[in-house]
Amino acid sequence: MPSAPVSLPTPASLPSPAPADDLADPYVLAHYAGARPTAPAWFTAAIAHQPERGRFVSQGAEIELLTWGEAGKPGLLFLHGNGAHADWWSPLAPFFAGQWRCGALSWSGMGRSDRRAEGYDVTLFAQEARDAIAAARLDEAGPCMVIGHSFGGMVGLFAAASNPAVRGLVVIDSPLGMSRERVDVVRARAPRAYPAHRPFATIADGLARFRLSPPQPCVNDFMADHIARHGLVEENGAWVWHFDPRRVTMRKNALAPPVADVACPIAYLHGDRSTLINAETLATTRAALPPETPFITIPDSAHHVPLDQPLALVAALRALLATWPAPGQGWPHR
């Protein structure tokens, strides 16, 4: 007799993630006391594939740039989230470097890029992404693909708007069309701006204070340790986080990114346990994008998909990029 079909849970039927206030301990690395968590073999091999590290100038600031793979291959640009840095992608980009010329930048005020005394704006970051395409030589084989997580996905929409250098944009867990009420809730939970970072006597002290924003449980401590170590820098005998403590916030115009002006197809990926992408936000995101847009759910992942499910994300992106966008596919104007 044929076996009964297996009924898989839909995102709507899965349990909701714990509220931020319910997290037992947001400081996921504290109990390691500076030691590195045990990491799987795939991770060790991936980060051994070191990128070329350089800098380029965009609008008067020097911007950190990481590249993998040979110039002249199809280009793939990775964009990180707010308060993060290019090395969020260094365990993942090597999986693509055989077929792609890969690049990742740190936004100004983040990573080891320059800070801007005048502050930051989403359109400024969009220009940094456009300049990174040329600086990383991602356009030598034609228009490149762009992959952006969270804040990076939002900026990616601005970078791809009216930009023939981008032939496809993959947005990962970026909330499009959030209601004003939900935006206020997210901002209320975000870290506050302050004039200077608290210094730590040792790198172990700094690692012990690392936490994710928005808060969530962490199951891959080796990934958290990797991004935290790359987020600390030694200054005057102490260790500090090297992103601008003034923070970067999205202005009102970023709440309604210029989707209609994007000249390439868009694909959308999200975690099924994301605190940012609930049923309401997913519905508004679907409404904001054309009906032909691929929507892919990454199982058992909260908002920080590259950290939560790195291999599942790699597999999803590899499958997507192998077939999408189809040759000659353009933006489906409505």
C-alpha positions in Angstrom: 0.0 0.0 0.0 1.2 3.5 -0.7 2.4 5.4 2.3 0.4 8.3 3.6 1.7 11.6 2.5 3.8 13.5 5.1 2.2 16.7 6.2 4.9 19.3 6.8 4.1 22.3 9.1 3.6 25.6 7.3 5.3 28.8 8.6 1.9 29.9 10.0 1.6 26.7 12.0 5.1 26.7 13.5 5.5 28.0 17.0 6.3 31.7 17.3 9.8 32.7 18.5 10.2 33.6 22.1 9.8 37.4 22.7 13.1 39.2 23.3 12.3 39.7 26.9 11.9 35.9 27.4 15.5 35.1 26.3 17.3 33.5 29.3 20.7 35.0 28.4 21.3 37.2 25.3 25.1 37.1 25.9 25.6 33.8 24.0 29.4 33.8 24.3 29.9 34.7 27.9 30.3 31.2 29.3 33.2 30.5 26.8 35.4 33.0 28.7 37.2 33.9 25.4 37.7 30.4 24.2 36.5 29.5 20.7 33.4 27.3 20.5 33.8 23.9 18.7 33.1 24.4 15.0 32.2 21.8 12.3 34.6 20.9 9.6 32.8 22.8 6.9 33.1 26.1 8.8 36.9 25.6 9.4 37.4 24.8 5.7 35.4 27.8 4.6 37.1 30.4 6.7 40.5 28.9 5.7 39.6 30.2 2.2 40.7 33.7 3.1 39.4 36.6 1.1 41.5 39.4 -0.4 41.1 42.3 1.9 41.2 45.8 0.5 39.5 49.2 0.6 38.0 51.6 -1.9 36.8 55.2 -1.8 33.1 56.1 -1.9 31.9 59.6 -1.4 35.0 60.6 0.5 35.2 57.6 2.8 37.4 54.5 2.6 35.2 51.3 2.6 36.3 47.8 3.6 36.0 45.3 0.8 36.5 41.5 0.8 36.7 39.5 -2.4 36.8 35.8 -3.4 37.1 34.1 -6.7 38.5 35.1 -10.0 37.8 38.4 -11.7 36.0 37.9 -15.0 33.5 35.4 -13.6 29.9 36.4 -13.0 29.7 38.8 -10.0 28.0 38.3 -6.7 27.8 41.0 -4.1 26.9 40.3 -0.4 25.4 43.1 1.8 25.3 42.8 5.6 22.8 44.0 8.2 22.8 47.1 10.4 25.7 47.2 12.9 27.3 44.2 11.3 30.3 43.9 8.9 31.5 42.1 5.8 32.9 39.1 7.7 29.3 38.0 8.4 29.7 36.5 4.9 33.2 35.1 5.1 32.0 31.6 6.1 29.5 31.5 3.3 31.1 33.3 0.3 33.7 30.6 -0.3 30.9 28.2 -1.3 30.2 30.4 -4.3 33.8 31.4 -5.2 34.3 28.5 -7.6 31.7 29.8 -10.1 31.4 33.5 -9.0 33.5 36.5 -8.4 32.3 37.4 -4.9 32.5 40.6 -2.9 31.3 41.9 0.4 31.7 45.4 1.8 31.3 46.9 5.3 29.0 50.0 5.2 30.7 53.2 6.3 30.5 53.4 10.1 30.6 49.6 10.3 33.3 47.0 10.0 36.7 48.6 9.3 35.3 51.2 7.0 35.6 54.9 7.8 33.1 56.7 9.9 31.3 59.7 8.6 31.1 62.8 10.8 28.0 64.0 9.0 26.1 60.8 9.7 24.5 58.2 7.4 21.7 57.8 5.0 20.3 54.8 3.1 20.9 56.5 -0.3 24.5 57.0 0.8 24.9 53.3 1.5 23.2 52.5 -1.8 26.0 54.4 -3.6 28.6 52.5 -1.6 27.1 49.3 -2.9 27.2 50.6 -6.5 30.8 51.6 -6.1 31.7 48.2 -4.6 30.5 46.5 -7.7 33.1 48.4 -9.8 35.8 48.2 -7.1 35.5 44.4 -6.7 35.3 43.9 -10.5 32.0 42.2 -10.2 30.7 43.6 -13.5 33.4 42.3 -15.9 31.1 39.4 -17.0 28.1 41.6 -17.2 25.6 42.8 -14.6 26.0 41.2 -11.2 23.7 39.6 -8.6 23.2 41.2 -5.2 22.3 39.4 -2.0 21.3 41.5 1.0 20.3 40.4 4.5 18.0 42.5 6.7 19.2 46.2 6.5 21.4 45.1 3.6 18.3 43.9 1.7 16.6 47.3 2.2 19.7 49.1 0.9 20.0 46.6 -1.9 16.6 47.8 -3.2 17.9 51.4 -3.3 21.2 50.2 -4.9 19.3 48.3 -7.6 16.9 51.1 -8.5 17.4 52.3 -12.0 20.8 50.5 -12.0 21.6 48.4 -15.1 24.7 47.0 -13.3 22.4 44.7 -11.2 20.6 41.8 -12.9 19.0 40.2 -9.9 18.5 41.0 -6.2 18.0 38.5 -3.4 16.5 40.0 -0.2 16.8 38.0 3.0 14.4 38.7 5.9 14.1 42.4 5.2 10.7 43.7 6.3 9.0 45.5 3.4 5.9 47.6 4.1 5.9 47.2 7.9 3.1 49.1 9.7 4.0 52.2 11.6 3.0 50.4 14.8 5.4 47.4 14.1 8.2 49.8 13.2 7.8 51.5 16.5 8.0 48.2 18.3 11.2 47.1 16.5 12.8 50.5 17.1 11.9 50.4 20.8 13.9 47.2 21.1 16.9 48.4 19.1 20.1 49.4 20.9 20.3 53.1 21.6 22.8 55.5 20.1 25.6 56.7 22.5 28.7 58.9 22.0 31.4 56.3 22.6 31.8 52.6 23.0 32.5 51.0 26.4 36.1 49.7 26.3 36.9 46.2 27.4 40.2 45.2 29.1 40.5 42.0 27.1 39.0 40.5 24.0 37.3 37.9 26.2 35.5 40.6 28.0 34.3 42.0 24.7 33.1 38.6 23.5 31.2 38.1 26.7 29.1 41.2 25.9 28.2 40.2 22.4 24.5 40.0 21.6 22.3 39.8 18.6 20.0 42.6 17.5 17.1 41.9 17.3 17.6 39.5 20.2 17.1 35.8 19.5 18.3 32.4 20.7 21.6 31.3 19.1 22.4 27.6 18.3 25.6 28.1 16.2 27.9 29.7 18.8 30.8 29.2 16.4 29.2 31.6 14.0 28.5 34.1 16.7 32.1 33.9 17.9 33.3 34.4 14.4 31.3 37.6 13.8 32.0 38.9 17.3 35.8 38.5 17.0 35.7 40.4 13.7 33.6 43.1 15.3 36.2 43.9 18.0 39.3 46.0 17.4 42.1 46.9 19.8 42.6 50.6 20.5 45.0 52.1 23.1 45.4 48.9 24.9 41.6 48.1 25.2 39.1 46.4 23.0 36.0 48.1 21.5 33.3 47.4 19.0 34.3 49.0 15.7 30.9 50.1 14.4 30.0 53.8 14.9 28.2 54.0 18.3 25.9 56.7 17.0 24.1 53.9 15.2 22.4 53.9 11.8 18.7 54.3 11.6 16.5 54.0 8.5 14.7 57.3 7.7 11.0 57.4 6.7 11.9 57.0 3.0 13.5 53.6 3.7 10.2 52.3 5.0 8.9 52.4 1.5 11.9 51.4 -0.7 11.7 52.1 -4.4 10.5 48.7 -5.5 8.8 50.1 -8.7 12.2 51.6 -9.8 14.2 48.3 -9.4 15.2 47.3 -12.9 15.8 43.6 -12.2 13.9 40.6 -10.8 13.8 40.2 -7.0 13.7 37.0 -4.9 12.7 36.9 -1.3 14.0 34.6 1.5 13.0 34.6 5.1 13.3 32.7 8.3 10.2 30.8 9.5 10.9 32.0 13.1 11.9 35.6 12.4 10.7 38.2 14.8 10.6 40.7 12.0 8.7 38.7 9.4 5.4 37.8 10.9 2.2 36.9 9.0 1.3 40.6 8.6 4.7 41.7 7.3 5.0 38.7 5.0 1.6 39.7 3.5 2.7 43.3 2.9 6.0 42.1 1.5 4.2 39.8 -1.0 1.9 42.7 -2.0 4.9 45.0 -2.5 6.6 42.6 -4.9 5.3 41.3 -8.2 3.4 38.0 -8.1 6.2 36.3 -10.1 8.7 36.9 -7.2 10.1 33.7 -5.7 9.4 33.4 -2.0 11.6 30.9 -0.1 11.2 30.0 3.6 14.3 28.8 5.4 13.2 26.3 8.0 14.1 26.6 11.7 15.6 30.0 11.3 15.0 33.3 13.1 15.9 36.7 11.7 19.7 36.2 11.4 19.5 33.6 8.7 23.2 33.5 7.8 24.0 32.7 11.4 21.1 30.4 12.2 21.0 28.2 9.1 24.2 28.9 7.1 24.3 25.7 5.1 20.5 25.8 4.4 21.0 29.3 3.2 23.9 28.3 0.9 21.8 25.5 -0.5 18.8 27.7 -1.2 21.0 30.4 -2.8 22.8 27.9 -5.0 19.6 26.4 -6.2 18.1 29.8 -6.8 21.1 31.2 -8.6 21.4 28.1 -10.9 18.0 28.8 -12.5 17.0 32.4 -11.7 16.7 34.8 -13.2 16.0 33.1 -16.5 18.0 34.3 -19.4 16.4 37.5 -20.7 14.1 37.8 -17.7 13.5 41.4 -16.9 11.5 43.3 -14.3 7.9 42.4 -14.7 6.3 45.9 -14.8 2.8 46.0 -13.6 
